[in-house]
Amino acid sequence: MSNEDGSVRESVGHAVLGGIKSIPSVLSSNRTLVAVLAFLFLLPLGTAAGTSPVRALIFLFTQIMIFGLLAMSFDLQLGRASILNFGHVALFGVGAYFMAFSLDADLLPPPFNLVAAIPFPFTIVFAMLIGALLGFIMGLTTSRMKGTAFAFIALAIAMFIYNFFFESPDISGGETGLRVPTPGLIRTAPFYLLFVGVAFVFLAAFMGMVILYLKKRTDISGLILVTPAFAAFTGVLLFFGTNLVGPILVLFAFLGAILLFLMERGRVITNPIEYAEKQEQTEERRPTDMMVSYGLPVVIIVIFLVGIVITFGANVVQMVSLWIEDTTTFYYIIPVQYYLVLSCLVVVYFFIRRLIASPFGRMVTAVAQNEERAQALGYDSYRAKIVVLVISGAIAALAGALYAPYIRTIDPDTALGVGVTIDAMIFTIIGGIGTLFGPLLGTALVKYSELNLVDFITDGLNLDGRLWLVGLGIMYIAIVLFLPLGIVGSIERRSRSIKERLRRLKIGRFEFGLKDTDYWVFALIGIIGLFMLLLFLSL
């Protein structure tokens, strides 16, 4: 037994060591995601005001992410398996109603009200299992059908579920809907601190990614690119921070970085060819070059971390103190649900990405492109479609389970109406079918346009706010005509020519030469700039 225990420990040790060694490669291959997620997780920590415009944007972001999950599940069927499912809303609705029933024991008669005894985290899991089961039933009954036949049979199943809930007001709440209580767990400070810890894990991953980037990009371009990215982060700190010591520390770090950069390597800009020839002739690097390439980035990052801890730490302590004094107010000030939805979105995003790249994902793609040829090669297309419906059903039910406590009131029309499926289809087509990020972008564009177009039409033009649908229709037609692959799909199609132009980018005599490793900087600056623009428009 001792030898077996020793071998088990050795295997576990090798697995842990291998996981640790793989961290640098994981960070390097996901630079853009790490940078964007670090910003999104840190965003709510920067302000403590419950009624500030930032909180309103965070509330909108939460809604976008929930419907983004729904659109991603729809795209998994349509974009990956070529399954058009008009009954997709049923998967979303069962998750929403199950969550509502599990949060209030008075909504169901005994013994069905026992679902209210399920702890909140397991409620989400059970909702996903119910959605997966309904997806499995849809697959068994309709997967051998093709095209519009499958779409309308699935729609019939969804309409049956809708009519059942609509004709059962004692269960569904009828036209007035059900009041969904807030889960007790997400009112607690420990739950909030859990996501604060997750936020700082992403911050640490971001810092590690930057260090790895600068070790690889030791030339002048790397430092030029990193400086504005950190400057943008500094601007956010200065804007939201309750303690100015942190931003001032970071600001001085930038000034020192720029000063040393001009002193030690400014000559590269004036004569880059001569400097490169001298570097090739000299085998040993000068201490000043080592300091600028390695020492300076580490110093900047350390000061940056200290500044963030000082700036955000005061808000975290204030929120925990508020929970101790008044738990009711705490829920409305801290967007814990934003963190929960964002965490679920991150997990689903990486899961779908791994699924697409797996052998099963490639088989699904082969079946979608030519089912007869895939069957001739030995692939079971029937089973592949069922598995896709099960997985997308679980994700759609997850979106519904998160939607119910977010919106706090659900009824058959909002949770099971066919309009939800149409919305998911529009989000997917606008963003780009078969693109992982496309459904999220389409959701964000439509949801934000809906909010602002309604206000503009109502307040600015003194017209019926429902006319925003005309604007949505115009945008939809324009994208179908001029961007038939969707926004993300069209950009990906032109990405090769865009990258070639960026590789030949020059600033004066200096050849900048952007590489694939540099794009995370533009993504970070872009997400920060977009957030500040949306904040300005909402004032």
N, C-alpha and C positions, 0 to 999 in steps of 0.2 A: 504493500500500500504506500509505503514511503516513497518508493521509486515513482509510482504513478502520480502521487501528489507533487513530487518534485518536477515531473515532466509537465503537469498541468500548470504549475506556477511558472515554469520556464516558458511555456507557450503563451500564457497571459502576459508575461513580461515582454516577450518579443512583440506581441501584438500592440501593447501600450507603447513600446519604444518605436515601433514602426509608425504608429499613429502620430507620435510627437515629431518624428522625422518628416512626416508628410505635410505638416502644417505649413512650412515655407512654400511648398509647391501649390498647396491649396490656396493660400493667400495670393500668390503670384498669378494664379490662373483666374482669380475672381476679384481683381482689383476694383473694377467698377462697382460690382455689387457690394463689396465690403465698404467702400467709400460712401455710397448712397445710403446703405443701411445704418452706418454709424451716424450719419446726419439725422435720419428719420427717427432713430431711437433716442438720440440726444435732444431732439427738438422740444418735447414737452417739458424737459427739465429746466429750460431757460426762462420760464415765466411761471409765476404763482397766481396770477390773476384769473379768476374763474370766468369773467365776462369779457376778457380782452379779445381783440380780433384774432390773435393767435389761436385761442381756444376754439373760436368759430371755425377757423381753417382746419384745425385738428379734427373737429367733429365732422367736417366735410370729407377729410381724408379717410376717416373711419368708414364712412358710407361708400366712398369710392373703392376702398379695399374689399369690403364685403361683396359688392356687386362685381368687383374684379375677380374674386374667387368664383362667382357664378359664371362669369364670362370665360374664365380659364377652363372650367369644367365643360362648358358648351363647346369650346374650341377643341378640347380633347376628343370630342365625338366628331365634330364637323371637320376640323382642320387636320386631324391625324388619321381618323378612321373613315372619313367621308360618310358619316352617319348624320342625316338631317333629322333632328328630334324636336318636333313641335310640342311634345309633352314634357319637355325638360323642366318646366315649372313645378311639376308634381314632386320632383326630387328635392327642390328647394323648399316647397311648402311643407312637406312632412317633417323636415328638419326644424322648421320654424315652429310648427304646432307642438312637436314633441318637446322642444325646449320650453314652450309656454306651459304645457301640462306639468312638466317636471319642476317648475318653479312655484306652482300654486296647487296645493292639494285639493282645493275647493272646486277646481275646474272639471274634475272627472269623478264619477261615482265610484264607491268601493267595488271591487278591490283594485280597479285600474288606477286609483289615485296613489297607489304605492310607488309609482314612478317618481313622486315628489321626494321620496326618501333617498334617491340616488344623489350622491355628491356632485357638485357642479362640473368638475373636470370629467367625470365619467359620463355625465349627461351628454357632453359634446361627443364622446366616443360612441355612445348608444345611438345618438342621432345620426352619426355617420354610418353606423351599421344598418339602421333602418333605411337610409337612402341607398346604401349598397344593395340591400335586399330588394327594394323596389326596382332598382336598375337591373338586377338579376331577373326579376319577373318580366320586365319589359323585354329583356334580351331573349328569354325563353319563348315568349309569345310572338315576337316580331323580328328577330334578327335574321331569319331566313328570307325575309322580304327585302326589297331594295327600293331605293329612291323615295318617291312620294308615298308609296304604299306604307312603308315603315313610318314615315313622318305622321301620317294621319291616323294610323292605328295607335301610335304613342299619344297623339293628341286626344284620341277617344278615351284612353286610360286616364289621362290628366283631367279631362272634363268629367269623367265619372267621379273621381276623387273630389273635384271642385263642387259638383252638385251635391255629393254626400255631405260635405261640410256646410254648404250654403243652406241646405234643407234641414240642418241639425243645429239650430242656433244655441241650444243648450250646451253644445260642445264647442262650437266655433265662435260663439258670440254674435253671430249673424252680421247684420250691416254695421252695428255699433262696434263690433270687434271685441277682442279680449285684452284686458289690461295685463301686461307682462311685468311682474315685479323684477326688481334688480337682484341678481344673485348676491347673496350675503358675502360670499368669499371676496368678490371684487371690491367690496367696501372697506376691506381691511388694509392696514398699513403694511403688514408682512407681504401681502400679495403685490402691493405697489413696489416694495423694496426688492422683491424677486425680479421684477422687470427693470428696476434701476440697475441691479447687478448685471442683467442681460445687456443693458445699454452700455455699461462700462466694459463688458466683454467685447462687444463690437468696437468700442473705442480702442481697446488694446489691440484688437485685430487690425484696425485701421493704422495704428502707429507702427505695428510690425510690418504691415504691407508697405508703408512709406519707407521704412528703413531698408527693406529688401529692394524696393524700387531704386533708391538712391545708391545702393551698393552696385546695382547693375547699370544704372544710368549715371555713371561718374563724370560724364562730360558736362559741359556748361548748360546744355539744354535741360538736363534733369533739374538742376537748381532753379533755372528760369521758370520751369513749369510748376514746380512745387511751391514756390514763393506766392504766386497769386492764389493758389488753392488754400494755403494756410491763411493768407490775408482775408479771403472770403469767410473762412471760419472765424477769424478775429472780428470781422464786421458783425457777424451774428452774435458773438459774445458781447460786444459793445452795445448792441441793440437790445438784447434780452437780459443781460446779466444784472443781478441785483448788487453785485460787489465788483467795483471797478479795478480792484487790485489784480485780479486774474487777467482781464483784457490788457491792462497796462504792461504786465509781465510779457505777454505774448507779443505785444506791439514792440517792446524793446528788443525782443528776440529777433523780430523781422528786421528792425533797423540795423542790428548788429550783423545779421546775415547779409544784408545788402551791402553794408560797408566793407565787410571782409571780402565779399565777392568782387566788389569794384577794385579793392586794393590788390588782391592776389591773382585774379583771373580776368580782369577787365581787358587785358591785352588780347585775349582770344577773339573778342569782337572786332578789334581793329585789324588784326592780322591772323586769322585762324589757320591759314596754310603754314605760315612760318612757325606758329606755336605747335602745330601737329608734328612738323618735321623735327623740332627740338625734342618733343616727347618721345618720338620713335628712336632718336639717336641716344637718348639717356635711358639706360636700363633701370636705374634706381630712381624712384620718385622722391621729390623733395618733401620735407616735413610739412611745409605750408600747403602743398597739394593734398597730402594725406589729411591734414586738418580740415580743409575745405570739403573734401570728398566724403570723409567719414565722421570726423569729430564734430564738425559744425551741425550736420543734420541731427545727430544724437542730442546735442545741446538744445537745439531748437525744439525737438520733440519733448524733451524733459520739461522745459519751461512751459511748453504748450499744455502738457498734462497737468502741471501744477496750476496753471491759470484756469483750466476747465474745472478742476476739483474745487478750487476756491470759489469760482463763479456759481457752479451748480450745487455745490455742497450746502450752501445756505438755504436754497429752495427745498432740497430734500429734507433737511432737518425741520424746516418750517412745516412741510406737509405732514410729516410724522407727528409733530406736535399738535397739528390741527386734528388729526385722527384721534388722538388721545382725548382732546377736548370735546369734539363734536363729530361723530362718525357720519351724520347725515350730510352736513356741509362738505365733508371730505370727498364724497363720491362726485359731487358736482364740480369740484375744483380740479381734481386729479383725473386725467383721461386714462384711467386704468384700462378701459375697454379698447382704447386705441392701441395700447401695448399688446393686449391679448389678440386683437385682430391682426396686427402687424406680424406678431410671432407666428400665428397660423398661416398667414400668407407666405412668409419666408419658408416655412417647412413645406408647404404645398408646392411652392415654386421650385425648390431644389428637388423635391420628389418627382415632379413632372419632368424636369430636365434630365434626371437620371433615367427615368422610365423611357423617354424618347430615345436616349442614346443606348439603351440596353438592347439585347437581341430581340426581346419581345417587341420593343418599340419599332425596330426595323421590320419585324414581321408585320406589324399593323400597317406600317407605311406601304409595304409591298402589297398587302391585301387591298388597301385603299386605291392604289394606282392601277392594279389589274387583278381582280379577284380570281378570275379563271386561271391565269398564269400562276398565281400564288398557290392555288389548290393543286395544280399540276406538279408543282415543286414539292408538294407534301405538306403545305401549311393548312391548318384547320381554321378557315376564315370564320366559321360559325362561333367557335370557342373564343377567337380573338375579339370578335365584336362584343360578346357577352362580357368578357373581362373589362373591355373599355367602358361599357355601360355601367358595370359595377363600380369601377374606380371613379368615373365622373359622377355617378350617383352619390357616392360618399362625399366627394368634394362639394357638390351642390347642396347636399344636406348640411354640411359644415357651414356653408354660407348662410343657409336659413337659420341654423341654430345660433349663429352670431348676430343675425339680423333682428331676431325677436326681442332680446333684451336691449338692443341698441335703439330700436324705434319705439319700444315700450307699448305699442298697441298694434295688434295684427287682426286682420279679417280675411275672409276667403278671397276677396278681390286683390288685396295687396300681397298675399302669400301664395295664392293658387291661381290667380287670373292669368290668362294666356298672354296678357301684355308683358308679363315678366319674361317669358320666353322670347318675345319679340325684342325686348330691350337687350337681352343677352346676345341675340343674333346681331343687332345693330352695333353693339359695342365691339363684337368680334370682327365684323366686316370692316368697320371704320379703322380699327387698329391694325388689322391684318390677319387673315385666316392662316392658321398653321404657323404662327409666330408666337413664341412664348410670352413676349412682352407686349405684343399687339393688343390683346384683350384688355390689359390693364390700362394702356394708353387710351384706347377707345372709350373705356368706362370713365376715365378722368375727364376726357374732353367733353363727352356728352353731359355728364353730371354737372360739371362746372358751368357749361354753357346753359344748361337748364336753369340753374340758380340765377345766373346773371342776366340771361335774356328775359326771364320772367320779370325781374326787377326793372330792367331797362324799358321793356314794353309797357309795364304797368305804370311806373313812376315817370319815366321820361317821355313816353309817347301817349300816355293816357288811353291805352287800348287794353283789350282783354289779354290777360297774361297767358292764356292758352295758345295764343298765336306764336309762342316760341316754337311750337311744333312745326310751323312753316319754316322757320330758320333751321331747325334740325333737318327737315326734309331737303332743303337746299344744300346744306352741308353734306348730307348723305349722297345726294345725286352727284354733286361735284366730285366727291371722293371716288365714287364708282366710275365716273367718266374719266377722270384725269389720274387717279391712283387706283387702278383696278385691283392691285394686290394689297390695298390698304396702306396706311401711313408707314408702318414699320416694314412691311413687305417691299414697298417701293424703295425705301431707303436702303434696305439690304441688297436689293438688286443693283443699285448704283454704288454700293459701298466700295467695290474694287477700284473704280475710277476715282472716287473721292479719296481713298487712301493713297493712290499713286500721286495725286496732286499734293496731298499733305506731306508726303515723303520728300517732295522737291520744294517745299516751302522755304522761302528766303526772307530774311529781315535785313535789308541793306546788303552788305557783303557776306553776312553770316548765314550759312546754310543750316537751317534749323533741323530739318530731317526728322519729322515726327514718325514715331514707330507705334506698333500696336500696343506697346506697354504704356503709352502716354495718354490713352483716351480716357482713363479714369479721372484724370485731372479735369477734363472738359465736362465729364458727367457730374462731378462734384460741384464745380462752379455753376453748371447749368441748373442743377436741382436747387442750389441755394438762391441763385438769381430768380428762378421761377417762383420759389416760395416768397421771396421779398416782393416780387411783382404782384402776386396774388394778394399778399397782405396789403399792399398799397391800394389795389383796386377795391378791397373790401372795407377800407376806411371811410 
